[in-house]
């Protein structure tokens, strides 16, 4: 069971120190989360680029396929032209009207076949023009995406370097605060941090409720909180409470704000 107050050597200065530690811990948590998410973000960027490249490859393969189809149709036209030529030569050797009629029909069929093939070739060439225009747009998009990803990766690397510097400064500063803080309070704070999901062990009370909670504290506890005479604990979440005015004052003095 969590008690409403913790009987340790408490002063307002200790609460201020503790809140500064919380601010630093929260910022370090942000830095670590950002660093841990970088590989995933880079992977997503590379995947996006890979998808565009694959799309371009598919478009190019489609154009190759259409060109092969055009080539086949041109070959078929040549075959039909050869057949027509052979039929015409054959006509000169035939006197039979029935055979001549059949040959004329074959010549007519081959001519129609050539017309149809030429029409299809024209359509396919038009398709290639449309696809090439689309391909040019995709190439431009790829070029733009490559550039954006290059600068995005560069930006992420720069942020990581800045975060590393900041983390080192904060890690040194938090050790200084540790030395000034009562060991029992510090141990209690660390236990709460391990237990709560977001690592927020100290919650400013705004509008009668701890930040991030919809459950209000009692008027009596709020009265005790603003008097700042003892360390108070939220009975629902088990977090240490601090009044919002004091929290805001200390936040403005924090090394976190000085680093920004």
FITIDO-41045 format. One line per 8 residues: number of its first residue (from 1); for each residue z, x, y of C-alpha. Coordinates in steps of 0.25 Angstrom, whole numbers, plus 2048, in hexadecimal, padded with zeros to 3 digits. Example, Ala and Ser with C-alpha at 12.3 -4.5 7.8 and 13.67 -1.06 7.14 Angstrom:
REM residues 2
1 = 81F:831:7EE ~ 81D:837:7FC
REM end
This chain:
REM residues 260
1 = 800:800:800 ~ 7FC:805:80E ~ 808:805:818 ~ 805:801:826 ~ 80B:80E:82C ~ 80D:81C:827 ~ 81A:823:82A ~ 816:831:82D
9 = 817:83A:83A ~ 80E:831:843 ~ 80B:833:851 ~ 7FF:82E:859 ~ 7FA:83C:85A ~ 7F9:83D:84B ~ 7F1:830:84B ~ 7E8:836:855
17 = 7E6:842:84D ~ 7E4:83A:840 ~ 7D9:831:847 ~ 7D2:83E:84C ~ 7D2:843:83E ~ 7CC:835:839 ~ 7C1:837:844 ~ 7BE:845:83F
25 = 7BE:840:830 ~ 7B5:834:833 ~ 7AB:83D:83A ~ 7AB:847:82F ~ 7A9:83C:825 ~ 79D:838:82D ~ 798:846:82D ~ 79A:847:81E
33 = 793:839:81B ~ 787:83D:824 ~ 786:84B:81D ~ 787:844:80F ~ 77C:839:813 ~ 772:844:818 ~ 76C:847:80A ~ 76A:838:808
41 = 763:837:816 ~ 75A:843:814 ~ 756:83D:806 ~ 753:830:80D ~ 74A:837:817 ~ 743:83F:80D ~ 741:833:804 ~ 73B:82B:810
49 = 731:837:812 ~ 72E:838:803 ~ 72B:829:803 ~ 721:82A:80F ~ 71A:836:808 ~ 719:82E:7FB ~ 713:823:803 ~ 709:82C:809
57 = 706:832:7FB ~ 703:823:7F6 ~ 6FA:820:802 ~ 6F2:82D:800 ~ 6F1:82A:7F1 ~ 6EC:81C:7F5 ~ 6E1:822:7FD ~ 6DD:82C:7F2
65 = 6DC:820:7E9 ~ 6D4:818:7F2 ~ 6CA:824:7F5 ~ 6C9:826:7E6 ~ 6C5:817:7E5 ~ 6BB:819:7F0 ~ 6B5:825:7E8 ~ 6B4:81D:7DB
73 = 6AD:812:7E3 ~ 6A3:81C:7E9 ~ 6A1:821:7DB ~ 69E:813:7D6 ~ 694:811:7E2 ~ 68D:81D:7DD ~ 68C:818:7CF ~ 687:80B:7D4
81 = 67C:812:7DD ~ 678:81A:7D1 ~ 677:80D:7C8 ~ 66F:806:7D3 ~ 665:812:7D4 ~ 664:812:7C5 ~ 661:803:7C4 ~ 657:805:7CF
89 = 650:810:7C7 ~ 651:807:7BB ~ 64A:7FB:7C2 ~ 63D:804:7C3 ~ 63D:805:7B4 ~ 63F:7F6:7B1 ~ 635:7EB:7B1 ~ 63D:7E0:7AB
97 = 642:7D6:7B5 ~ 64F:7D3:7AE ~ 653:7E1:7AD ~ 64F:7E3:7BC ~ 658:7D7:7C0 ~ 663:7DD:7B8 ~ 662:7EB:7BF ~ 661:7E4:7CD
105 = 66E:7DD:7C9 ~ 674:7EA:7C6 ~ 66F:7F1:7D2 ~ 675:7E5:7DB ~ 682:7E6:7D3 ~ 683:7F5:7D6 ~ 680:7F3:7E5 ~ 68A:7E8:7E6
113 = 694:7F2:7DF ~ 691:7FD:7E9 ~ 693:7F3:7F5 ~ 6A1:7EF:7EF ~ 6A5:7FD:7EC ~ 6A1:801:7FB ~ 6A9:7F5:800 ~ 6B5:7F9:7F8
121 = 6B3:808:7FD ~ 6B3:803:80B ~ 6C0:7FB:809 ~ 6C7:807:802 ~ 6C3:810:80E ~ 6C9:806:817 ~ 6D5:806:80F ~ 6D6:815:810
129 = 6D5:815:81F ~ 6E0:80B:81F ~ 6E9:813:816 ~ 6E6:820:81D ~ 6EB:81A:82A ~ 6F7:815:823 ~ 6F8:824:81D ~ 6F7:82A:82B
137 = 703:821:82F ~ 70B:825:823 ~ 708:834:826 ~ 70D:832:834 ~ 719:82B:82F ~ 71C:836:825 ~ 71A:841:830 ~ 723:839:839
145 = 72D:837:82E ~ 72D:846:82A ~ 730:849:839 ~ 73B:83F:83A ~ 741:844:82D ~ 741:852:831 ~ 748:84F:83E ~ 752:846:836
153 = 755:851:82D ~ 757:85B:838 ~ 760:851:83F ~ 768:84F:833 ~ 76A:85E:831 ~ 76E:85F:83F ~ 778:854:83E ~ 77E:85A:831
161 = 77F:868:839 ~ 786:861:844 ~ 78F:859:83B ~ 793:866:833 ~ 797:86C:840 ~ 79F:860:844 ~ 7A5:85E:836 ~ 7AB:86D:837
169 = 7B1:86A:845 ~ 7B7:85D:840 ~ 7BC:863:833 ~ 7C3:86E:83B ~ 7C9:864:846 ~ 7CE:85B:83B ~ 7D6:866:835 ~ 7DD:868:843
177 = 7E0:859:843 ~ 7E6:85A:835 ~ 7F0:865:839 ~ 7F5:85C:845 ~ 7F6:850:83C ~ 802:84C:834 ~ 7FF:84F:826 ~ 804:842:820
185 = 7FB:83A:82A ~ 7EF:843:826 ~ 7F1:841:817 ~ 7F3:832:819 ~ 7E6:832:822 ~ 7DE:83A:817 ~ 7E3:830:80C ~ 7DE:824:814
193 = 7D1:82B:817 ~ 7CE:82D:808 ~ 7D1:81F:805 ~ 7C9:818:80F ~ 7BA:817:80D ~ 7B5:81B:81B ~ 7C0:826:81D ~ 7C6:81F:829
201 = 7D5:821:828 ~ 7D8:81D:836 ~ 7D3:810:83B ~ 7D3:80C:84A ~ 7D8:7FE:84C ~ 7CF:7F5:855 ~ 7D1:7E7:858 ~ 7DC:7E6:84E
209 = 7D5:7EC:842 ~ 7D3:7FA:83D ~ 7C5:7FF:83F ~ 7BC:7FB:833 ~ 7C6:7F0:82F ~ 7C5:7E1:831 ~ 7D4:7E0:82E ~ 7DD:7E0:83A
217 = 7EB:7E6:83B ~ 7F7:7DE:83F ~ 7FB:7DD:84E ~ 808:7E4:84A ~ 800:7F0:844 ~ 7F7:7F0:850 ~ 802:7F1:859 ~ 808:7FC:852
225 = 7FB:803:851 ~ 7F9:803:861 ~ 807:809:862 ~ 803:815:85A ~ 811:817:855 ~ 80E:819:846 ~ 802:81B:83C ~ 7FD:80D:838
233 = 7F5:80A:82C ~ 7EB:7FE:82A ~ 7F1:7F6:81E ~ 7E3:7F2:81A ~ 7DB:7FF:81A ~ 7E6:809:819 ~ 7E0:810:825 ~ 7E8:816:831
241 = 7E7:80E:83D ~ 7E5:813:84C ~ 7E3:80A:858 ~ 7D5:80A:85E ~ 7D9:80F:86B ~ 7E0:81C:866 ~ 7D4:81D:85C ~ 7CA:81D:868
249 = 7D2:826:870 ~ 7D3:831:865 ~ 7C4:82F:861 ~ 7C0:833:86F ~ 7C8:840:86E ~ 7C3:842:860 ~ 7BB:84F:85C ~ 7B1:846:856
257 = 7AD:841:864 ~ 7AD:84F:86A ~ 7A3:853:85F ~ 799:848:862
REM end
